[in-house]
Amino acid sequence: QVQLVESGGGSVQPGGSLRLSCTTSVNVFFTMGWYRQAPGQQREMVAKIVNRANKVYADSVKGRFTITREGTKNTVYLQMDSLKPEDTAVYYCNAFSPHTQREYWGQGTQVTVAS
């Protein structure tokens, strides 16, 4: 069974930093990434890494967020710098498996950016 577990969320002031981690039970994903959903808003893609190399970022986070993947721990990270209040949301880890042709989601971790 596939499980994704997020950690690293919390509350910070504007301009602060957080590093989110997503640990998976297996290391067979072609694509892994992060999505977020703010209250009353649709879930949106924040960052993803395809085939362990190609990275894609939402325009709103370019230059501030960095996604990385470490196979030894089956973990994907999202380093978030220069956080803004509009970054406040629940952040979800996402993964796609070419073996099962399915997407998997973590339960989410809350990120709050406020003074």
DRENVO-812412 format. One line per 10 residues: their letters; for each residue x, y, z of N, C-alpha, C, O. Coordinates in Angstrom, 3 decimals. Layout:
<lumros>
a> X:Y:Z:X:Y:Z:X:Y:Z:X:Y:Z ~ ...
</lumros>
This chain:
<lumros>
qvqlvesggg> 0.839:-1.187:0.000:0.000:0.000:0.000:0.875:1.238:0.000:1.973:1.242:0.557 ~ 0.379:2.280:-0.627:1.109:3.533:-0.734:0.598:4.521:0.300:-0.604:4.747:0.432 ~ 1.535:5.100:1.026:1.196:6.113:2.010:2.114:7.315:1.848:3.319:7.168:1.642 ~ 1.536:8.495:1.943:2.287:9.738:1.889:2.012:10.503:3.175:0.858:10.725:3.540 ~ 3.071:10.901:3.854:2.934:11.589:5.130:3.684:12.906:5.082:4.898:12.935:4.883 ~ 2.951:14.002:5.268:3.552:15.327:5.257:3.924:15.772:6.662:3.331:15.337:7.649 ~ 4.906:16.639:6.729:5.294:17.248:7.984:5.996:18.572:7.689:6.367:18.848:6.549 ~ 6.170:19.377:8.719:6.902:20.617:8.574:6.058:21.867:8.525:6.595:22.974:8.497 ~ 4.752:21.713:8.516:3.890:22.878:8.507:3.933:23.596:9.837:4.450:23.080:10.827 ~ 3.384:24.787:9.842:3.376:25.573:11.058:2.966:26.994:10.782:2.439:27.312:9.716
svqpggslrl> 3.213:27.844:11.751:2.864:29.255:11.655:4.124:30.106:11.678:4.975:29.954:12.554 ~ 4.232:31.001:10.707:5.385:31.892:10.619:4.925:33.294:10.263:3.808:33.494:9.786 ~ 5.791:34.251:10.497:5.517:35.624:10.118:5.876:35.848:8.656:6.695:35.115:8.101 ~ 5.280:36.840:8.032:5.646:37.150:6.647:7.148:37.327:6.505:7.792:37.963:7.339 ~ 7.698:36.757:5.439:9.128:36.803:5.219:9.873:35.626:5.805:11.064:35.452:5.549 ~ 9.189:34.822:6.580:9.805:33.662:7.199:9.913:32.485:6.257:9.550:32.570:5.083 ~ 10.420:31.379:6.789:10.648:30.183:5.985:10.120:28.941:6.673:10.045:28.872:7.900 ~ 9.760:27.972:5.871:9.369:26.656:6.341:9.857:25.630:5.340:10.021:25.931:4.157 ~ 10.087:24.425:5.815:10.446:23.337:4.928:9.492:22.175:5.154:9.451:21.586:6.234 ~ 8.739:21.862:4.133:7.805:20.759:4.196:8.468:19.478:3.722:9.309:19.493:2.823
scttsvnvff> 8.083:18.382:4.333:8.600:17.081:3.951:7.445:16.137:3.670:6.408:16.186:4.331 ~ 7.638:15.290:2.694:6.663:14.257:2.378:7.408:12.947:2.255:8.217:12.760:1.346 ~ 7.132:12.054:3.165:7.782:10.751:3.175:6.817:9.703:2.651:5.668:9.624:3.084 ~ 7.297:8.907:1.723:6.459:7.892:1.103:6.898:6.497:1.512:8.038:6.280:1.922 ~ 5.984:5.572:1.395:6.274:4.193:1.771:7.023:3.442:0.685:7.615:2.395:0.943 ~ 6.997:3.975:-0.527:7.682:3.355:-1.652:8.384:4.430:-2.465:8.135:5.623:-2.290 ~ 9.255:3.995:-3.346:10.006:4.912:-4.193:9.827:4.513:-5.655:10.779:4.134:-6.335 ~ 8.603:4.608:-6.110:8.283:4.188:-7.471:7.549:5.262:-8.253:6.982:4.990:-9.311 ~ 7.560:6.485:-7.732:6.792:7.548:-8.360:7.555:8.247:-9.473:8.748:8.529:-9.355 ~ 6.845:8.515:-10.548:7.417:9.256:-11.664:7.339:10.756:-11.407:8.269:11.501:-11.715
tmgwyrqapg> 6.224:11.182:-10.843:6.019:12.583:-10.540:5.643:12.752:-9.073:4.796:12.026:-8.552 ~ 6.271:13.700:-8.421:5.904:14.059:-7.065:5.822:15.569:-6.978:6.561:16.284:-7.655 ~ 4.922:16.047:-6.143:4.770:17.484:-6.041:3.958:17.914:-4.846:3.545:17.113:-4.008 ~ 3.747:19.214:-4.804:2.995:19.831:-3.725:1.857:20.658:-4.282:2.020:21.402:-5.249 ~ 0.707:20.516:-3.658:-0.462:21.316:-3.968:-0.904:22.018:-2.696:-0.525:21.622:-1.593 ~ -1.699:23.051:-2.854:-2.215:23.735:-1.678:-3.657:24.163:-1.908:-4.105:24.349:-3.039 ~ -4.357:24.309:-0.808:-5.741:24.730:-0.866:-6.023:25.677:0.286:-5.919:25.307:1.455 ~ -6.380:26.895:-0.059:-6.743:27.897:0.930:-8.244:27.814:1.187:-8.986:27.293:0.354 ~ -8.695:28.318:2.322:-10.125:28.280:2.634:-10.970:28.905:1.525:-10.715:30.032:1.098 ~ -11.961:28.176:1.070:-12.845:28.672:0.035:-12.258:28.684:-1.356:-12.893:29.181:-2.286
qqremvakiv> -11.060:28.149:-1.523:-10.390:28.159:-2.816:-10.209:26.752:-3.361:-10.324:25.765:-2.634 ~ -9.927:26.680:-4.642:-9.648:25.402:-5.277:-8.215:24.981:-4.996:-7.341:25.820:-4.776 ~ -7.989:23.705:-5.005:-6.644:23.196:-4.824:-5.809:23.539:-6.058:-6.272:23.382:-7.188 ~ -4.592:24.003:-5.841:-3.735:24.397:-6.938:-2.347:23.780:-6.814:-1.865:23.502:-5.716 ~ -1.728:23.575:-7.951:-0.373:23.042:-7.980:0.598:24.136:-7.555:0.515:25.275:-8.016 ~ 1.505:23.775:-6.681:2.532:24.701:-6.217:3.866:24.387:-6.880:4.518:25.268:-7.439 ~ 4.255:23.136:-6.810:5.517:22.706:-7.388:5.486:21.209:-7.611:4.846:20.476:-6.857 ~ 6.171:20.757:-8.635:6.272:19.328:-8.883:7.589:19.017:-9.555:8.193:19.875:-10.199 ~ 8.027:17.787:-9.399:9.247:17.332:-10.033:8.927:16.059:-10.796:8.369:15.106:-10.252 ~ 9.292:16.066:-12.060:8.976:14.970:-12.952:10.248:14.202:-13.308:11.264:14.795:-13.672
nrankvyads> 10.179:12.902:-13.200:11.305:12.027:-13.536:12.574:12.410:-12.771:13.683:12.297:-13.295 ~ 12.401:12.855:-11.548:13.493:13.208:-10.648:14.379:14.335:-11.143:15.472:14.544:-10.617 ~ 13.919:15.058:-12.147:14.771:16.097:-12.708:14.037:17.377:-13.078:14.446:18.468:-12.680 ~ 12.977:17.248:-13.824:12.272:18.422:-14.318:11.360:19.008:-13.246:10.506:18.323:-12.684 ~ 11.564:20.282:-12.982:10.798:20.959:-11.947:9.873:22.003:-12.544:10.232:22.729:-13.472 ~ 8.679:22.058:-11.990:7.685:23.017:-12.429:7.139:23.748:-11.212:6.810:23.127:-10.201 ~ 7.045:25.070:-11.312:6.546:25.876:-10.214:5.398:26.757:-10.664:5.344:27.200:-11.811 ~ 4.487:27.001:-9.748:3.463:27.991:-10.008:4.126:29.358:-10.066:5.106:29.611:-9.365 ~ 3.592:30.234:-10.899:4.178:31.559:-11.043:4.248:32.303:-9.710:5.176:33.076:-9.472 ~ 3.284:32.071:-8.865:3.205:32.790:-7.606:4.307:32.431:-6.616:4.535:33.162:-5.652
vkgrftitre> 4.995:31.310:-6.845:6.021:30.882:-5.900:7.415:30.824:-6.511:8.381:30.517:-5.812 ~ 7.534:31.110:-7.789:8.840:31.074:-8.437:9.814:32.023:-7.756:9.484:33.171:-7.458 ~ 11.010:31.526:-7.518:12.025:32.326:-6.854:11.945:32.282:-5.351:12.850:32.765:-4.670 ~ 10.872:31.710:-4.812:10.707:31.641:-3.364:10.671:30.209:-2.844:11.154:29.932:-1.746 ~ 10.104:29.307:-3.625:9.977:27.906:-3.226:10.927:27.038:-4.039:11.214:27.325:-5.201 ~ 11.407:25.975:-3.409:12.284:25.034:-4.082:11.866:23.612:-3.737:11.751:23.258:-2.564 ~ 11.642:22.805:-4.758:11.278:21.419:-4.536:12.489:20.525:-4.803:13.222:20.727:-5.771 ~ 12.686:19.545:-3.940:13.761:18.579:-4.104:13.238:17.201:-3.750:12.226:17.061:-3.063 ~ 13.939:16.191:-4.228:13.546:14.818:-3.964:14.770:14.001:-3.599:15.800:14.066:-4.271 ~ 14.648:13.236:-2.532:15.722:12.377:-2.069:15.236:10.943:-2.059:14.338:10.579:-1.300
gtkntvylqm> 15.841:10.137:-2.911:15.407:8.758:-3.042:15.767:7.870:-1.871:15.068:6.896:-1.590 ~ 16.851:8.192:-1.183:17.287:7.357:-0.075:16.261:7.283:1.041:16.191:6.290:1.765 ~ 15.468:8.330:1.177:14.445:8.370:2.211:13.041:8.389:1.622:12.054:8.537:2.342 ~ 12.967:8.236:0.294:11.676:8.299:-0.384:10.926:9.562:0.021:9.741:9.526:0.353 ~ 11.640:10.664:-0.015:11.110:11.907:0.502:11.222:13.043:-0.506:12.216:13.163:-1.222 ~ 10.195:13.864:-0.547:10.217:15.080:-1.345:10.062:16.253:-0.390:9.275:16.201:0.556 ~ 10.818:17.305:-0.648:10.804:18.480:0.204:10.315:19.698:-0.559:10.440:19.783:-1.780 ~ 9.762:20.626:0.182:9.412:21.922:-0.372:9.966:22.985:0.569:9.425:23.225:1.648 ~ 11.049:23.611:0.140:11.627:24.708:0.898:10.895:25.983:0.520:10.872:26.367:-0.649 ~ 10.303:26.633:1.498:9.516:27.824:1.266:10.178:29.003:1.964:10.278:29.038:3.190
dslkpedtav> 10.623:29.953:1.179:11.258:31.150:1.696:10.437:32.373:1.335:9.588:32.329:0.445 ~ 10.699:33.460:2.036:9.995:34.718:1.786:8.483:34.517:1.753:7.796:34.988:0.847 ~ 7.997:33.825:2.736:6.578:33.495:2.775:5.702:34.740:2.896:6.054:35.718:3.556 ~ 4.562:34.666:2.242:3.592:35.749:2.229:2.281:35.268:2.842:2.013:34.066:2.868 ~ 1.468:36.188:3.330:0.172:35.790:3.890:-0.667:34.980:2.902:-1.403:34.081:3.308 ~ -0.563:35.289:1.621:-1.330:34.560:0.622:-0.854:33.129:0.413:-1.500:32.360:-0.300 ~ 0.264:32.765:1.025:0.729:31.386:0.982:0.001:30.514:1.999:0.146:29.292:1.992 ~ -0.769:31.135:2.859:-1.508:30.396:3.875:-2.471:29.413:3.219:-3.310:29.794:2.403 ~ -2.335:28.150:3.589:-3.157:27.097:3.000:-2.787:25.769:3.635:-1.827:25.666:4.399 ~ -3.563:24.770:3.304:-3.183:23.404:3.625:-2.395:22.880:2.441:-2.861:22.940:1.303
yycnafspht> -1.220:22.372:2.702:-0.347:21.876:1.654:-0.399:20.357:1.607:-0.268:19.679:2.626 ~ -0.593:19.844:0.408:-0.743:18.408:0.209:0.377:17.847:-0.656:0.736:18.432:-1.679 ~ 0.910:16.739:-0.249:1.872:16.019:-1.061:1.119:15.188:-2.087:0.078:14.601:-1.790 ~ 1.656:15.146:-3.286:1.026:14.423:-4.377:2.062:13.570:-5.098:3.218:13.967:-5.242 ~ 1.641:12.415:-5.541:2.538:11.544:-6.283:1.770:10.770:-7.334:0.599:10.436:-7.151 ~ 2.441:10.491:-8.431:1.846:9.700:-9.500:2.707:8.482:-9.753:3.928:8.580:-9.876 ~ 2.062:7.339:-9.827:2.763:6.091:-10.075:2.479:5.586:-11.477:1.322:5.362:-11.832 ~ 3.522:5.404:-12.281:3.302:4.844:-13.613:2.949:3.367:-13.560:2.408:2.822:-14.523 ~ 3.248:2.718:-12.449:2.965:1.299:-12.312:1.481:1.032:-12.098:0.926:0.081:-12.648 ~ 0.852:1.869:-11.302:-0.568:1.716:-11.030:-1.422:2.708:-11.811:-2.648:2.592:-11.830
qreywgqgtq> -0.786:3.673:-12.449:-1.489:4.735:-13.173:-2.464:5.461:-12.247:-3.590:5.777:-12.630 ~ -2.015:5.712:-11.045:-2.846:6.369:-10.049:-2.111:7.518:-9.376:-0.882:7.536:-9.301 ~ -2.881:8.459:-8.896:-2.371:9.545:-8.074:-2.627:9.235:-6.610:-3.625:8.608:-6.255 ~ -1.717:9.682:-5.777:-1.834:9.492:-4.344:-1.673:10.833:-3.638:-0.946:11.710:-4.103 ~ -2.355:10.976:-2.521:-2.349:12.227:-1.772:-2.077:11.997:-0.297:-2.507:11.001:0.284 ~ -1.352:12.938:0.297:-1.191:12.938:1.729:-2.388:13.617:2.371:-3.278:14.107:1.676 ~ -2.409:13.646:3.679:-3.528:14.249:4.396:-3.424:15.760:4.513:-4.404:16.427:4.844 ~ -2.263:16.296:4.248:-2.079:17.730:4.274:-1.448:18.238:5.553:-1.580:17.628:6.614 ~ -0.761:19.361:5.439:-0.173:20.027:6.584:-0.458:21.521:6.477:-0.317:22.113:5.407 ~ -0.854:22.116:7.577:-1.260:23.514:7.580:-0.062:24.445:7.603:0.866:24.273:8.393
vtvas> -0.101:25.431:6.726:0.887:26.505:6.710:0.145:27.815:6.902:-0.752:28.150:6.129 ~ 0.522:28.549:7.929:-0.103:29.827:8.219:0.957:30.915:8.254:1.940:30.817:8.989 ~ 0.749:31.940:7.462:1.679:33.062:7.397:0.919:34.317:7.822:0.042:34.794:7.101 ~ 1.254:34.839:8.975:0.558:36.001:9.505:1.430:36.721:10.516:2.320:36.132:11.129 ~ 1.155:38.007:10.676:1.896:38.807:11.638:1.438:38.514:13.051:1.956:39.100:14.002
</lumros>
